[in-house]
Amino acid sequence: MNDTTEPLIIGFCCNWCSYAGADLAGVSRLQYPTSLRIVRVMCSGMVHPNLVIDALTKGADGVIICGCHIGDCHYMEGNLKAEKRADAIQLMLEDFGIEPERFRLEWISAAEAPRFAEVIRDFTEQIKQLGPSPYKM
């Protein structure tokens, strides 16, 4: 992947915190790469590992799940479930021959627009360093 090619990153963002943080980043006109395609979910704990693996094996260069900070989940323990699922995802990535750096889990609140933008910039650079997905068609 050269410097002019933007990777495709799928972002699963929880409705209450990280999606609101992404929205605030947009309203605040904070700059972050156009590589991100957001999928709004009610809770990060609802993102099944198969969704992540499907995205990566169908050509996405990276996947990020963003949720509420631990202790702030609107569904009580959804983000703890997301954390456990992230562990399972890491094992699955190895089985599929996908670099573990292509997946990330982050906690971002609705008030953290600058952090949202920074996380996406950082993750995009990380994915650019890895190059295109081995599953890219």
Sequence and secondary structure as in RCSB ss.txt:
>XXXX:A:sequence
MNDTTEPLIIGFCCNWCSYAGADLAGVSRLQYPTSLRIVRVMCSGMVHPNLVIDALTKGADGVIICGCHIGDCHY
MEGNLKAEKRADAIQLMLEDFGIEPERFRLEWISAAEAPRFAEVIRDFTEQIKQLGPSPYKM
>XXXX:A:secstr
  TT    EEEEEETTTHHHHHHHHHHTT    TTEEEEEES GGG  HHHHHHHHHTT SEEEEEE  TT  TT
SSHHHHHHHHHHHHHHHHHHTT  GGGEEEEE  TT HHHHHHHHHHHHHHHHHH S TT  
